[in-house]
Amino acid sequence: EKSNKGLISIDPMETLFTAAKILLEKSIHRLPVIDPRSGNTLYILTHKRILNHIYPYLIESQLDPFFDLSIQKLGVGTYADVKQLKYDSKLIDAMDFFAHTRVSAIPIVDDCKKVVDIYARFDVITLASRGKYRDMDMTIRECLHLRSSQAVEVLTCKGSDSLIDVLQAVYKARYTG
């Protein structure tokens, strides 16, 4: 792991295990792989990209009983005080929440509290690229309309779902939608 002026990165000769460990320990979502000679970014590693690479090997192997445990027993996820917004919520509410937490996305719910979409930190980049980041009175619906035409699939799981079932759902979502 290298840090250049606050940028956490990794050398291309490091293992995926080391990369996953850095993502977890540093609570980051993207890890640049930097060429040590040129300083160029070769790749951006994410949790999902690592999962997509190792999952086929994982399911072919003898799985540890650990993978059959529920994600709630494993301490994965948030089960209380989950911030939610509605489509008519204001952008300022999302921005304030992102500014004070390390959460990467906020569920958007309908009147029945069913998750219908997400508003992610990444969506803020879209606002900035379109010059809309100063309009804090925009609704979440208006912000989400600025996304590219590609729909975002919202995956949900329950605390009782096993770790392997959740990993499988995330992996399979790569090929659908």
Backbone hydrogen bonds in HBPLUS format (Angstrom, degrees):
<---DONOR---> <-ACCEPTOR-->    atom                        ^
c    i                          cat <-CA-CA->   ^        H-A-AA   ^      H-
h    n   atom  resd res      DA  || num        DHA   H-A  angle D-A-AA Bond
n    s   type  num  typ     dist DA aas  dist angle  dist       angle   num
A0002-LYS N   A0009-SER O   2.95 MM   7  5.24 166.6  1.96 137.0 140.6     1
A0009-SER N   A0002-LYS O   2.85 MM   7  5.24 158.0  1.90 152.1 156.3     2
A0004-ASN N   A0007-LEU O   2.99 MM   3  5.07 147.7  2.10 135.0 140.1     3
A0007-LEU N   A0004-ASN O   3.10 MM   3  5.07 167.0  2.12 108.9 111.7     4
A0010-ILE N   A0032-PRO O   2.95 MM  22  6.37 148.1  2.06 158.2 167.0     5
A0034-ILE N   A0010-ILE O   2.97 MM  24  6.14 153.5  2.05 158.5 167.1     6
A0014-GLU N   A0011-ASP O   3.13 MM   3  5.68 169.8  2.14 121.2 124.3     7
A0019-ALA N   A0015-THR O   3.08 MM   4  6.43 157.2  2.13 144.5 150.9     8
A0020-ALA N   A0016-LEU O   2.80 MM   4  6.02 165.5  1.82 155.4 158.5     9
A0021-LYS N   A0017-PHE O   2.90 MM   4  6.08 156.4  1.96 148.7 155.7    10
A0022-ILE N   A0018-THR O   2.97 MM   4  6.23 154.0  2.04 148.3 154.7    11
A0023-LEU N   A0019-ALA O   2.95 MM   4  6.25 165.5  1.97 155.2 158.9    12
A0024-LEU N   A0020-ALA O   2.99 MM   4  6.19 158.5  2.03 147.8 153.4    13
A0025-GLU N   A0021-LYS O   2.79 MM   4  5.92 175.2  1.79 157.2 158.5    14
A0026-LYS N   A0022-ILE O   2.91 MM   4  5.70 160.9  1.95 149.1 154.0    15
A0028-ILE N   A0023-LEU O   3.11 MM   5  5.10 150.7  2.20 138.8 146.8    16
A0027-SER N   A0024-LEU O   3.18 MM   3  5.10 152.2  2.26  99.6 108.0    17
A0031-LEU N   A0045-LEU O   2.80 MM  14  4.97 154.9  1.87 145.6 152.5    18
A0045-LEU N   A0031-LEU O   2.88 MM  14  4.97 167.8  1.90 140.8 136.8    19
A0033-VAL N   A0043-TYR O   2.76 MM  10  5.16 163.6  1.78 160.6 158.8    20
A0042-LEU N   A0033-VAL O   2.69 MM   9  5.48 169.0  1.70 169.8 173.5    21
A0035-ASP N   A0040-ASN O   2.87 MM   5  5.41 167.7  1.89 164.4 164.7    22
A0039-GLY N   A0035-ASP O   2.76 MM   4  5.09 145.0  1.88 141.3 151.7    23
A0050-ILE N   A0046-THR O   3.06 MM   4  6.32 156.9  2.12 151.0 156.8    24
A0051-LEU N   A0047-HIS O   2.89 MM   4  6.16 162.3  1.92 151.6 157.1    25
A0052-ASN N   A0048-LYS O   2.78 MM   4  5.98 162.8  1.81 153.3 157.7    26
A0053-HIS N   A0049-ARG O   3.16 MM   4  6.30 139.1  2.34 134.4 144.1    27
A0053-HIS N   A0050-ILE O   3.11 MM   3  5.16 127.2  2.40  96.1 109.9    28
A0054-ILE N   A0050-ILE O   2.97 MM   4  6.27 161.4  2.00 157.2 161.8    29
A0055-TYR N   A0051-LEU O   2.80 MM   4  5.51 156.2  1.85 158.1 161.3    30
A0057-TYR N   A0054-ILE O   3.05 MM   3  5.44 123.2  2.38 110.7 124.8    31
A0058-LEU N   A0054-ILE O   2.90 MM   4  6.05 151.0  1.98 153.8 163.0    32
A0058-LEU N   A0055-TYR O   2.99 MM   3  4.82 114.2  2.44  94.5 111.6    33
A0059-ILE N   A0055-TYR O   3.04 MM   4  6.28 161.6  2.07 169.6 168.3    34
A0061-SER N   A0058-LEU O   3.21 MM   3  5.43 151.7  2.29 103.5 111.9    35
A0067-PHE N   A0064-ASP O   3.05 MM   3  6.03 157.7  2.10 132.1 133.5    36
A0068-ASP N   A0065-PRO O   2.91 MM   3  5.34 153.8  1.98 113.2 121.7    37
A0069-LEU N   A0066-PHE O   3.18 MM   3  5.51 160.1  2.22 108.8 115.0    38
A0164-ILE N   A0067-PHE O   2.99 MM  97  5.21 157.5  2.05 154.5 147.6    39
A0163-LEU N   A0069-LEU O   2.98 MM  94  6.19 143.7  2.12 167.0 167.8    40
A0074-LEU N   A0070-SER O   3.08 MM   4  6.40 145.0  2.21 144.0 154.3    41
A0071-ILE N   A0161-ASP O   2.91 MM  90  6.19 150.1  2.00 173.4 169.2    42
A0076-VAL N   A0071-ILE O   2.82 MM   5  5.11 160.1  1.86 163.7 158.6    43
A0072-GLN N   A0159-GLY O   3.11 MM  87  4.64 156.5  2.17 142.3 135.4    44
A0075-GLY N   A0072-GLN O   3.04 MM   3  5.05 154.9  2.10 101.1 109.1    45
A0085-LEU N   A0107-PRO O   3.02 MM  22  6.40 162.1  2.05 160.1 165.7    46
A0109-VAL N   A0085-LEU O   2.80 MM  24  6.20 157.5  1.85 163.8 168.7    47
A0089-SER N   A0086-LYS O   2.96 MM   3  5.23 164.1  1.99 113.1 118.0    48
A0141-ARG N   A0087-TYR O   2.94 MM  54  4.73 152.5  2.02 145.0 136.4    49
A0140-ILE N   A0089-SER O   2.85 MM  51  5.74 139.7  2.01 157.3 163.5    50
A0093-ASP N   A0090-LYS O   3.03 MM   3  5.59 138.7  2.21 111.9 121.7    51
A0091-LEU N   A0138-MET O   2.78 MM  47  5.57 150.2  1.87 166.4 168.6    52
A0094-ALA N   A0091-LEU O   3.00 MM   3  5.27 116.5  2.42 104.6 119.5    53
A0095-MET N   A0091-LEU O   2.92 MM   4  6.19 168.7  1.93 163.5 166.9    54
A0092-ILE N   A0136-MET O   3.20 MM  44  4.94 145.4  2.33 148.6 138.4    55
A0096-ASP N   A0092-ILE O   2.92 MM   4  5.94 158.1  1.97 143.7 149.4    56
A0097-PHE N   A0093-ASP O   3.15 MM   4  6.29 157.0  2.20 140.1 146.1    57
A0098-PHE N   A0094-ALA O   2.91 MM   4  6.18 166.2  1.93 157.5 160.9    58
A0099-ALA N   A0095-MET O   2.94 MM   4  6.05 152.0  2.02 144.4 152.3    59
A0100-HIS N   A0097-PHE O   3.16 MM   3  5.38 139.2  2.33 102.0 112.8    60
A0121-ARG N   A0104-SER O   2.92 MM  17  5.53 163.1  1.95 149.4 150.0    61
A0106-ILE N   A0119-TYR O   2.83 MM  13  5.25 157.0  1.88 138.2 145.3    62
A0119-TYR N   A0106-ILE O   2.90 MM  13  5.25 156.3  1.96 146.7 154.5    63
A0108-ILE N   A0117-ASP O   2.82 MM   9  4.95 168.3  1.84 137.0 133.0    64
A0116-VAL N   A0108-ILE O   2.77 MM   8  5.81 169.5  1.78 163.1 166.5    65
A0117-ASP N   A0108-ILE O   3.33 MM   9  4.95 145.6  2.46 137.8 136.4    66
A0110-ASP N   A0114-LYS O   2.96 MM   4  5.51 147.9  2.06 142.0 150.1    67
A0113-LYS N   A0110-ASP O   2.97 MM   3  5.22 159.4  2.01 117.9 119.8    68
A0123-ASP N   A0120-ALA O   2.84 MM   3  5.25 135.7  2.04 107.6 119.6    69
A0124-VAL N   A0121-ARG O   2.96 MM   3  5.44 147.4  2.07 110.8 120.3    70
A0125-ILE N   A0122-PHE O   3.03 MM   3  5.51 140.6  2.19 109.8 119.6    71
A0126-THR N   A0123-ASP O   3.13 MM   3  5.22 121.9  2.48  95.7 109.3    72
A0127-LEU N   A0123-ASP O   3.27 MM   4  6.72 153.4  2.34 143.9 150.4    73
A0128-ALA N   A0124-VAL O   2.99 MM   4  6.34 161.8  2.02 151.1 155.4    74
A0129-SER N   A0125-ILE O   2.86 MM   4  6.10 160.0  1.90 152.3 157.9    75
A0130-ARG N   A0126-THR O   3.13 MM   4  6.30 131.9  2.37 141.1 152.5    76
A0130-ARG N   A0127-LEU O   3.14 MM   3  5.27 137.0  2.33  98.5 110.5    77
A0132-LYS N   A0127-LEU O   2.89 MM   5  4.96 158.5  1.93 150.5 146.5    78
A0131-GLY N   A0128-ALA O   3.09 MM   3  5.03 164.3  2.12 104.6 108.7    79
A0135-ASP N   A0132-LYS O   3.14 MM   3  5.75 161.7  2.17 121.2 126.4    80
A0136-MET N   A0134-ARG O   3.11 MM   2  5.76 127.2  2.40 105.6  90.9    81
A0138-MET N   A0135-ASP O   3.21 MM   3  5.89 165.8  2.23 118.9 121.3    82
A0143-CYS N   A0139-THR O   2.99 MM   4  6.36 157.8  2.04 149.9 156.4    83
A0144-LEU N   A0140-ILE O   2.84 MM   4  6.07 161.2  1.88 155.5 160.0    84
A0145-HIS N   A0141-ARG O   3.05 MM   4  6.29 138.2  2.23 143.2 154.2    85
A0146-LEU N   A0143-CYS O   3.05 MM   3  5.43 149.0  2.15 106.1 115.5    86
A0147-ARG N   A0144-LEU O   3.14 MM   3  5.41 158.7  2.18 105.9 112.5    87
A0161-ASP N   A0158-LYS O   2.99 MM   3  5.41 162.5  2.02 114.3 120.0    88
A0166-VAL N   A0162-SER O   3.09 MM   4  6.41 156.0  2.15 153.1 159.2    89
A0167-LEU N   A0163-LEU O   2.92 MM   4  6.17 166.5  1.94 156.2 160.2    90
A0168-GLN N   A0164-ILE O   2.90 MM   4  6.01 155.7  1.96 143.6 150.5    91
A0169-ALA N   A0165-ASP O   3.00 MM   4  6.20 154.4  2.06 142.2 148.7    92
A0170-VAL N   A0166-VAL O   3.02 MM   4  6.29 162.7  2.05 155.4 159.1    93
A0171-TYR N   A0167-LEU O   2.93 MM   4  6.11 161.2  1.96 148.6 154.5    94
A0172-LYS N   A0168-GLN O   2.82 MM   4  5.97 166.6  1.84 153.7 157.4    95
A0173-ALA N   A0169-ALA O   3.02 MM   4  6.09 142.9  2.16 141.0 150.3    96
A0174-ARG N   A0171-TYR O   3.16 MM   3  5.62 153.0  2.24 109.2 117.0    97
A0175-TYR N   A0172-LYS O   3.00 MM   3  5.63 154.9  2.06 117.1 123.4    98
A0176-THR N   A0173-ALA O   3.43 MM   3  5.20 161.1  2.47  96.9 102.3    99
